[in-house]
Structures are given as C-alpha cells and as structure tokens.
Amino acid sequence: MKQEPKSIYEFNPGDIVTRIQPSVIVNQAMFMGGLSYDPCYVGEKLIFVGIANGCAYFEPTDSFTYLLEKGRLIDLPLHKFEEGWAHYIDPTTLINAKRRSKYESMSDTTLVAKLDEAIDAEDYEEASRIKHEIDKRDI
C-alpha cells in the first residue's frame, strides 16, 4: 500500500499517525554535501494531539516510548517535522488477506469531514464508502 506524505496540518486531533519520511537536517558542512536525515518516529504509531507554540504534539502509544518520554507528550518542532506524515497502518494487517478500509485509522471528526468533502465533490462512490465506515462506528 502506497502512502503519500502529508503536512501535519492535514490531520485532526485524535488521528493515529506516523512519519513516513525522515526530516532533512542541513548540517554545518552544507557546502560539502552536508545533508543528513533524522529518521525519528518513522513508522512509529502516534496519536496526534494538536499544534501549538511552533510544535506538533503527540501522545505515544507504545510503552517503551511512553517510558522514555516519562508520560509527557512528544513535541516536535514544526520547522523540522511539518511534512512527511501519514495515517498509521498496523503492519500486522499486511499479512491478512482481507483488505482493510483506509478510513479505519481516522478519527470520527476527520471521517465526517471527508464525507462532506466527497459529497461536495459529487464523488458519491467515495461518500458511500465513508458512510459505510461511519455506520460501522455508529457515529
């Protein structure tokens, strides 16, 4: 399944997200090919909390990261981590034969917003798929 990188601004609080691209860091040796990449949080399941004070805030979902962060939110500076995000896909679902809905990892508010977008665009097939997911959740 191909995931397209998005800006963190495209997600709503409560969405389960992950980084799919490392952030580029320009180091001091920039003029000698000094680009390096920060792979932090690539592939890690995070709950998006919101944006404030120039940072995106996340709640860790695994116990190891939770212990490292001592129960605090993870704060990532927007100037480094604004781009390269996607909805998290549980890797165990890749071995299942049954194809899962791309809407399963979206929060209820995001799902309702996607339904409105599909209706506005007159994409009734997509609206029907979204409505089916909403009905499953009993929103």
CNS distance restraints for C-alpha pairs under 8 A (distance, minus, plus):
assign (resid   3 and name CA) (resid  20 and name CA) 7.85 0.50 0.50
assign (resid   3 and name CA) (resid  86 and name CA) 6.62 0.50 0.50
assign (resid   4 and name CA) (resid  86 and name CA) 6.76 0.50 0.50
assign (resid   5 and name CA) (resid  20 and name CA) 6.60 0.50 0.50
assign (resid   5 and name CA) (resid  21 and name CA) 7.24 0.50 0.50
assign (resid   5 and name CA) (resid  83 and name CA) 6.91 0.50 0.50
assign (resid   5 and name CA) (resid  84 and name CA) 4.56 0.50 0.50
assign (resid   5 and name CA) (resid  85 and name CA) 5.16 0.50 0.50
assign (resid   5 and name CA) (resid  86 and name CA) 5.69 0.50 0.50
assign (resid   6 and name CA) (resid  10 and name CA) 6.78 0.50 0.50
assign (resid   6 and name CA) (resid  83 and name CA) 5.79 0.50 0.50
assign (resid   6 and name CA) (resid  84 and name CA) 5.49 0.50 0.50
assign (resid   6 and name CA) (resid  85 and name CA) 5.00 0.50 0.50
assign (resid   6 and name CA) (resid  86 and name CA) 6.02 0.50 0.50
assign (resid   7 and name CA) (resid  11 and name CA) 7.89 0.50 0.50
assign (resid   7 and name CA) (resid  82 and name CA) 5.54 0.50 0.50
assign (resid   7 and name CA) (resid  83 and name CA) 4.38 0.50 0.50
assign (resid   7 and name CA) (resid  84 and name CA) 6.37 0.50 0.50
assign (resid   7 and name CA) (resid  85 and name CA) 6.13 0.50 0.50
assign (resid   8 and name CA) (resid  56 and name CA) 7.68 0.50 0.50
assign (resid   8 and name CA) (resid  82 and name CA) 5.49 0.50 0.50
assign (resid   8 and name CA) (resid  83 and name CA) 6.26 0.50 0.50
assign (resid   8 and name CA) (resid  84 and name CA) 7.82 0.50 0.50
assign (resid   8 and name CA) (resid  85 and name CA) 6.12 0.50 0.50
assign (resid   9 and name CA) (resid  82 and name CA) 7.63 0.50 0.50
assign (resid  11 and name CA) (resid  15 and name CA) 6.51 0.50 0.50
assign (resid  11 and name CA) (resid  48 and name CA) 7.66 0.50 0.50
assign (resid  11 and name CA) (resid 110 and name CA) 7.58 0.50 0.50
assign (resid  12 and name CA) (resid  48 and name CA) 7.13 0.50 0.50
assign (resid  12 and name CA) (resid  49 and name CA) 7.94 0.50 0.50
assign (resid  12 and name CA) (resid  50 and name CA) 7.41 0.50 0.50
assign (resid  12 and name CA) (resid 107 and name CA) 7.33 0.50 0.50
assign (resid  12 and name CA) (resid 109 and name CA) 7.45 0.50 0.50
assign (resid  12 and name CA) (resid 110 and name CA) 6.25 0.50 0.50
assign (resid  13 and name CA) (resid  47 and name CA) 7.69 0.50 0.50
assign (resid  13 and name CA) (resid  48 and name CA) 5.23 0.50 0.50
assign (resid  13 and name CA) (resid  49 and name CA) 4.78 0.50 0.50
assign (resid  13 and name CA) (resid  50 and name CA) 5.56 0.50 0.50
assign (resid  13 and name CA) (resid 107 and name CA) 7.70 0.50 0.50
assign (resid  14 and name CA) (resid  47 and name CA) 5.82 0.50 0.50
assign (resid  14 and name CA) (resid  48 and name CA) 5.48 0.50 0.50
assign (resid  14 and name CA) (resid  49 and name CA) 6.16 0.50 0.50
assign (resid  14 and name CA) (resid 106 and name CA) 7.90 0.50 0.50
assign (resid  14 and name CA) (resid 107 and name CA) 5.65 0.50 0.50
assign (resid  15 and name CA) (resid  47 and name CA) 5.85 0.50 0.50
assign (resid  15 and name CA) (resid  48 and name CA) 5.53 0.50 0.50
assign (resid  15 and name CA) (resid  87 and name CA) 7.30 0.50 0.50
assign (resid  15 and name CA) (resid 105 and name CA) 6.72 0.50 0.50
assign (resid  15 and name CA) (resid 106 and name CA) 5.29 0.50 0.50
assign (resid  15 and name CA) (resid 107 and name CA) 5.05 0.50 0.50
assign (resid  15 and name CA) (resid 110 and name CA) 7.83 0.50 0.50
assign (resid  16 and name CA) (resid  45 and name CA) 6.66 0.50 0.50
assign (resid  16 and name CA) (resid  46 and name CA) 5.67 0.50 0.50
assign (resid  16 and name CA) (resid  47 and name CA) 4.62 0.50 0.50
assign (resid  16 and name CA) (resid  48 and name CA) 6.24 0.50 0.50
assign (resid  16 and name CA) (resid  87 and name CA) 5.90 0.50 0.50
assign (resid  16 and name CA) (resid  88 and name CA) 5.69 0.50 0.50
assign (resid  16 and name CA) (resid 105 and name CA) 5.92 0.50 0.50
assign (resid  16 and name CA) (resid 106 and name CA) 6.78 0.50 0.50
assign (resid  16 and name CA) (resid 107 and name CA) 7.77 0.50 0.50
assign (resid  17 and name CA) (resid  45 and name CA) 6.04 0.50 0.50
assign (resid  17 and name CA) (resid  46 and name CA) 5.35 0.50 0.50
assign (resid  17 and name CA) (resid  47 and name CA) 6.15 0.50 0.50
assign (resid  17 and name CA) (resid  48 and name CA) 6.57 0.50 0.50
assign (resid  17 and name CA) (resid  85 and name CA) 6.79 0.50 0.50
assign (resid  17 and name CA) (resid  86 and name CA) 5.64 0.50 0.50
assign (resid  17 and name CA) (resid  87 and name CA) 4.32 0.50 0.50
assign (resid  17 and name CA) (resid  88 and name CA) 4.56 0.50 0.50
assign (resid  18 and name CA) (resid  41 and name CA) 6.80 0.50 0.50
assign (resid  18 and name CA) (resid  42 and name CA) 6.23 0.50 0.50
assign (resid  18 and name CA) (resid  43 and name CA) 5.53 0.50 0.50
assign (resid  18 and name CA) (resid  44 and name CA) 5.43 0.50 0.50
assign (resid  18 and name CA) (resid  45 and name CA) 5.42 0.50 0.50
assign (resid  18 and name CA) (resid  46 and name CA) 6.00 0.50 0.50
assign (resid  18 and name CA) (resid  85 and name CA) 5.77 0.50 0.50
assign (resid  18 and name CA) (resid  86 and name CA) 5.70 0.50 0.50
assign (resid  18 and name CA) (resid  87 and name CA) 6.18 0.50 0.50
assign (resid  18 and name CA) (resid  88 and name CA) 5.21 0.50 0.50
assign (resid  19 and name CA) (resid  41 and name CA) 5.85 0.50 0.50
assign (resid  19 and name CA) (resid  42 and name CA) 4.36 0.50 0.50
assign (resid  19 and name CA) (resid  43 and name CA) 5.88 0.50 0.50
assign (resid  19 and name CA) (resid  44 and name CA) 7.05 0.50 0.50
assign (resid  19 and name CA) (resid  84 and name CA) 5.69 0.50 0.50
assign (resid  19 and name CA) (resid  85 and name CA) 4.50 0.50 0.50
assign (resid  19 and name CA) (resid  86 and name CA) 6.33 0.50 0.50
assign (resid  20 and name CA) (resid  42 and name CA) 5.33 0.50 0.50
assign (resid  20 and name CA) (resid  43 and name CA) 6.29 0.50 0.50
assign (resid  20 and name CA) (resid  84 and name CA) 5.63 0.50 0.50
assign (resid  20 and name CA) (resid  85 and name CA) 5.72 0.50 0.50
assign (resid  20 and name CA) (resid  86 and name CA) 6.52 0.50 0.50
assign (resid  21 and name CA) (resid  39 and name CA) 7.35 0.50 0.50
assign (resid  21 and name CA) (resid  42 and name CA) 6.52 0.50 0.50
assign (resid  21 and name CA) (resid  84 and name CA) 4.82 0.50 0.50
assign (resid  21 and name CA) (resid  85 and name CA) 7.18 0.50 0.50
assign (resid  22 and name CA) (resid  37 and name CA) 5.76 0.50 0.50
assign (resid  22 and name CA) (resid  38 and name CA) 5.20 0.50 0.50
assign (resid  22 and name CA) (resid  39 and name CA) 4.45 0.50 0.50
assign (resid  22 and name CA) (resid  40 and name CA) 6.90 0.50 0.50
assign (resid  22 and name CA) (resid  42 and name CA) 6.59 0.50 0.50
assign (resid  22 and name CA) (resid  84 and name CA) 7.09 0.50 0.50
assign (resid  23 and name CA) (resid  37 and name CA) 5.63 0.50 0.50
assign (resid  23 and name CA) (resid  38 and name CA) 5.20 0.50 0.50
assign (resid  23 and name CA) (resid  39 and name CA) 6.78 0.50 0.50
assign (resid  23 and name CA) (resid  80 and name CA) 6.06 0.50 0.50
assign (resid  23 and name CA) (resid  81 and name CA) 6.18 0.50 0.50
assign (resid  23 and name CA) (resid  83 and name CA) 7.85 0.50 0.50
assign (resid  23 and name CA) (resid  84 and name CA) 7.51 0.50 0.50
assign (resid  24 and name CA) (resid  35 and name CA) 6.78 0.50 0.50
assign (resid  24 and name CA) (resid  36 and name CA) 5.98 0.50 0.50
assign (resid  24 and name CA) (resid  37 and name CA) 4.67 0.50 0.50
assign (resid  24 and name CA) (resid  38 and name CA) 6.38 0.50 0.50
assign (resid  24 and name CA) (resid  80 and name CA) 7.40 0.50 0.50
assign (resid  25 and name CA) (resid  35 and name CA) 5.93 0.50 0.50
assign (resid  25 and name CA) (resid  36 and name CA) 5.26 0.50 0.50
assign (resid  25 and name CA) (resid  37 and name CA) 5.65 0.50 0.50
assign (resid  25 and name CA) (resid  38 and name CA) 6.82 0.50 0.50
assign (resid  25 and name CA) (resid  80 and name CA) 7.73 0.50 0.50
assign (resid  26 and name CA) (resid  30 and name CA) 6.00 0.50 0.50
assign (resid  26 and name CA) (resid  34 and name CA) 6.25 0.50 0.50
assign (resid  26 and name CA) (resid  35 and name CA) 4.89 0.50 0.50
assign (resid  26 and name CA) (resid  36 and name CA) 6.43 0.50 0.50
assign (resid  27 and name CA) (resid  34 and name CA) 5.55 0.50 0.50
assign (resid  27 and name CA) (resid  35 and name CA) 6.18 0.50 0.50
assign (resid  27 and name CA) (resid  36 and name CA) 7.09 0.50 0.50
assign (resid  28 and name CA) (resid  34 and name CA) 6.87 0.50 0.50
assign (resid  29 and name CA) (resid  33 and name CA) 6.82 0.50 0.50
assign (resid  29 and name CA) (resid  34 and name CA) 4.64 0.50 0.50
assign (resid  30 and name CA) (resid  34 and name CA) 4.05 0.50 0.50
assign (resid  30 and name CA) (resid  35 and name CA) 6.33 0.50 0.50
assign (resid  43 and name CA) (resid  88 and name CA) 7.66 0.50 0.50
assign (resid  44 and name CA) (resid  88 and name CA) 7.95 0.50 0.50
assign (resid  45 and name CA) (resid  60 and name CA) 7.18 0.50 0.50
assign (resid  45 and name CA) (resid  61 and name CA) 6.18 0.50 0.50
assign (resid  45 and name CA) (resid  62 and name CA) 7.64 0.50 0.50
assign (resid  45 and name CA) (resid  88 and name CA) 6.10 0.50 0.50
assign (resid  46 and name CA) (resid  58 and name CA) 6.00 0.50 0.50
assign (resid  46 and name CA) (resid  59 and name CA) 5.86 0.50 0.50
assign (resid  46 and name CA) (resid  60 and name CA) 5.15 0.50 0.50
assign (resid  46 and name CA) (resid  61 and name CA) 5.81 0.50 0.50
assign (resid  46 and name CA) (resid  88 and name CA) 7.93 0.50 0.50
assign (resid  47 and name CA) (resid  58 and name CA) 5.36 0.50 0.50
assign (resid  47 and name CA) (resid  59 and name CA) 5.02 0.50 0.50
assign (resid  47 and name CA) (resid  60 and name CA) 6.52 0.50 0.50
assign (resid  47 and name CA) (resid  61 and name CA) 7.05 0.50 0.50
assign (resid  48 and name CA) (resid  56 and name CA) 7.87 0.50 0.50
assign (resid  48 and name CA) (resid  57 and name CA) 6.37 0.50 0.50
assign (resid  48 and name CA) (resid  58 and name CA) 4.64 0.50 0.50
assign (resid  48 and name CA) (resid  59 and name CA) 6.57 0.50 0.50
assign (resid  49 and name CA) (resid  56 and name CA) 7.66 0.50 0.50
assign (resid  49 and name CA) (resid  57 and name CA) 5.32 0.50 0.50
assign (resid  49 and name CA) (resid  58 and name CA) 5.09 0.50 0.50
assign (resid  49 and name CA) (resid  59 and name CA) 6.67 0.50 0.50
assign (resid  50 and name CA) (resid  56 and name CA) 5.89 0.50 0.50
assign (resid  50 and name CA) (resid  57 and name CA) 5.41 0.50 0.50
assign (resid  50 and name CA) (resid  58 and name CA) 7.28 0.50 0.50
assign (resid  51 and name CA) (resid  55 and name CA) 5.72 0.50 0.50
assign (resid  51 and name CA) (resid  56 and name CA) 4.45 0.50 0.50
assign (resid  51 and name CA) (resid  57 and name CA) 6.04 0.50 0.50
assign (resid  52 and name CA) (resid  56 and name CA) 6.58 0.50 0.50
assign (resid  52 and name CA) (resid  57 and name CA) 7.71 0.50 0.50
assign (resid  54 and name CA) (resid  77 and name CA) 6.00 0.50 0.50
assign (resid  54 and name CA) (resid  78 and name CA) 5.71 0.50 0.50
assign (resid  54 and name CA) (resid  79 and name CA) 7.83 0.50 0.50
assign (resid  55 and name CA) (resid  75 and name CA) 5.85 0.50 0.50
assign (resid  55 and name CA) (resid  76 and name CA) 5.23 0.50 0.50
assign (resid  55 and name CA) (resid  77 and name CA) 4.32 0.50 0.50
assign (resid  55 and name CA) (resid  78 and name CA) 5.09 0.50 0.50
assign (resid  56 and name CA) (resid  75 and name CA) 5.69 0.50 0.50
assign (resid  56 and name CA) (resid  76 and name CA) 5.31 0.50 0.50
assign (resid  56 and name CA) (resid  77 and name CA) 6.43 0.50 0.50
assign (resid  56 and name CA) (resid  78 and name CA) 6.27 0.50 0.50
assign (resid  56 and name CA) (resid  82 and name CA) 7.98 0.50 0.50
assign (resid  57 and name CA) (resid  73 and name CA) 6.26 0.50 0.50
assign (resid  57 and name CA) (resid  74 and name CA) 5.59 0.50 0.50
assign (resid  57 and name CA) (resid  75 and name CA) 4.61 0.50 0.50
assign (resid  57 and name CA) (resid  76 and name CA) 6.53 0.50 0.50
assign (resid  58 and name CA) (resid  73 and name CA) 5.59 0.50 0.50
assign (resid  58 and name CA) (resid  74 and name CA) 5.03 0.50 0.50
assign (resid  58 and name CA) (resid  75 and name CA) 6.50 0.50 0.50
assign (resid  59 and name CA) (resid  72 and name CA) 7.68 0.50 0.50
assign (resid  59 and name CA) (resid  73 and name CA) 5.12 0.50 0.50
assign (resid  59 and name CA) (resid  74 and name CA) 6.19 0.50 0.50
assign (resid  60 and name CA) (resid  65 and name CA) 6.10 0.50 0.50
assign (resid  60 and name CA) (resid  66 and name CA) 5.67 0.50 0.50
assign (resid  60 and name CA) (resid  73 and name CA) 7.12 0.50 0.50
assign (resid  60 and name CA) (resid  74 and name CA) 7.04 0.50 0.50
assign (resid  61 and name CA) (resid  65 and name CA) 7.46 0.50 0.50
assign (resid  61 and name CA) (resid  66 and name CA) 7.06 0.50 0.50
assign (resid  62 and name CA) (resid  66 and name CA) 6.21 0.50 0.50
assign (resid  63 and name CA) (resid  67 and name CA) 6.07 0.50 0.50
assign (resid  64 and name CA) (resid  68 and name CA) 6.28 0.50 0.50
assign (resid  65 and name CA) (resid  69 and name CA) 6.06 0.50 0.50
assign (resid  66 and name CA) (resid  70 and name CA) 5.97 0.50 0.50
assign (resid  66 and name CA) (resid  71 and name CA) 5.41 0.50 0.50
assign (resid  66 and name CA) (resid  72 and name CA) 7.54 0.50 0.50
assign (resid  67 and name CA) (resid  71 and name CA) 6.45 0.50 0.50
assign (resid  69 and name CA) (resid  73 and name CA) 7.17 0.50 0.50
assign (resid  69 and name CA) (resid  74 and name CA) 7.01 0.50 0.50
assign (resid  76 and name CA) (resid  80 and name CA) 7.66 0.50 0.50
assign (resid  76 and name CA) (resid  81 and name CA) 6.37 0.50 0.50
assign (resid  77 and name CA) (resid  81 and name CA) 6.08 0.50 0.50
assign (resid  77 and name CA) (resid  82 and name CA) 7.82 0.50 0.50
assign (resid  78 and name CA) (resid  82 and name CA) 4.75 0.50 0.50
assign (resid  87 and name CA) (resid 105 and name CA) 6.49 0.50 0.50
assign (resid  87 and name CA) (resid 106 and name CA) 7.35 0.50 0.50
assign (resid  88 and name CA) (resid 105 and name CA) 6.76 0.50 0.50
assign (resid  89 and name CA) (resid  93 and name CA) 7.67 0.50 0.50
assign (resid  89 and name CA) (resid 105 and name CA) 7.41 0.50 0.50
assign (resid  90 and name CA) (resid  94 and name CA) 7.64 0.50 0.50
assign (resid  91 and name CA) (resid  95 and name CA) 7.79 0.50 0.50
assign (resid  92 and name CA) (resid  96 and name CA) 7.28 0.50 0.50
assign (resid  93 and name CA) (resid 100 and name CA) 7.57 0.50 0.50
assign (resid 100 and name CA) (resid 104 and name CA) 7.54 0.50 0.50
assign (resid 103 and name CA) (resid 111 and name CA) 7.07 0.50 0.50
assign (resid 103 and name CA) (resid 130 and name CA) 7.27 0.50 0.50
assign (resid 103 and name CA) (resid 133 and name CA) 7.02 0.50 0.50
assign (resid 104 and name CA) (resid 133 and name CA) 7.50 0.50 0.50
assign (resid 106 and name CA) (resid 110 and name CA) 6.04 0.50 0.50
assign (resid 106 and name CA) (resid 111 and name CA) 6.17 0.50 0.50
assign (resid 107 and name CA) (resid 111 and name CA) 6.23 0.50 0.50
assign (resid 108 and name CA) (resid 112 and name CA) 6.30 0.50 0.50
assign (resid 108 and name CA) (resid 134 and name CA) 7.79 0.50 0.50
assign (resid 108 and name CA) (resid 139 and name CA) 7.29 0.50 0.50
assign (resid 109 and name CA) (resid 113 and name CA) 6.22 0.50 0.50
assign (resid 110 and name CA) (resid 114 and name CA) 6.12 0.50 0.50
assign (resid 111 and name CA) (resid 115 and name CA) 6.26 0.50 0.50
assign (resid 111 and name CA) (resid 130 and name CA) 7.00 0.50 0.50
assign (resid 111 and name CA) (resid 134 and name CA) 7.30 0.50 0.50
assign (resid 112 and name CA) (resid 116 and name CA) 6.38 0.50 0.50
assign (resid 112 and name CA) (resid 134 and name CA) 7.76 0.50 0.50
assign (resid 113 and name CA) (resid 117 and name CA) 6.26 0.50 0.50
assign (resid 114 and name CA) (resid 118 and name CA) 6.14 0.50 0.50
assign (resid 114 and name CA) (resid 130 and name CA) 7.48 0.50 0.50
assign (resid 115 and name CA) (resid 119 and name CA) 6.24 0.50 0.50
assign (resid 115 and name CA) (resid 126 and name CA) 7.98 0.50 0.50
assign (resid 115 and name CA) (resid 127 and name CA) 5.44 0.50 0.50
assign (resid 115 and name CA) (resid 130 and name CA) 5.97 0.50 0.50
assign (resid 115 and name CA) (resid 131 and name CA) 6.99 0.50 0.50
assign (resid 116 and name CA) (resid 120 and name CA) 6.08 0.50 0.50
assign (resid 116 and name CA) (resid 127 and name CA) 7.99 0.50 0.50
assign (resid 117 and name CA) (resid 121 and name CA) 6.11 0.50 0.50
assign (resid 118 and name CA) (resid 122 and name CA) 6.07 0.50 0.50
assign (resid 118 and name CA) (resid 123 and name CA) 5.09 0.50 0.50
assign (resid 118 and name CA) (resid 124 and name CA) 6.71 0.50 0.50
assign (resid 118 and name CA) (resid 126 and name CA) 6.25 0.50 0.50
assign (resid 118 and name CA) (resid 127 and name CA) 5.28 0.50 0.50
assign (resid 119 and name CA) (resid 123 and name CA) 5.96 0.50 0.50
assign (resid 119 and name CA) (resid 124 and name CA) 6.31 0.50 0.50
assign (resid 119 and name CA) (resid 127 and name CA) 6.14 0.50 0.50
assign (resid 123 and name CA) (resid 127 and name CA) 6.26 0.50 0.50
assign (resid 124 and name CA) (resid 128 and name CA) 5.96 0.50 0.50
assign (resid 125 and name CA) (resid 129 and name CA) 6.47 0.50 0.50
assign (resid 126 and name CA) (resid 130 and name CA) 6.24 0.50 0.50
assign (resid 127 and name CA) (resid 131 and name CA) 5.96 0.50 0.50
assign (resid 128 and name CA) (resid 132 and name CA) 6.15 0.50 0.50
assign (resid 129 and name CA) (resid 133 and name CA) 6.54 0.50 0.50
assign (resid 130 and name CA) (resid 134 and name CA) 6.26 0.50 0.50
assign (resid 131 and name CA) (resid 135 and name CA) 6.07 0.50 0.50
assign (resid 132 and name CA) (resid 136 and name CA) 6.26 0.50 0.50
assign (resid 133 and name CA) (resid 137 and name CA) 6.42 0.50 0.50
assign (resid 134 and name CA) (resid 138 and name CA) 6.15 0.50 0.50
assign (resid 134 and name CA) (resid 139 and name CA) 5.77 0.50 0.50
assign (resid 135 and name CA) (resid 139 and name CA) 6.60 0.50 0.50
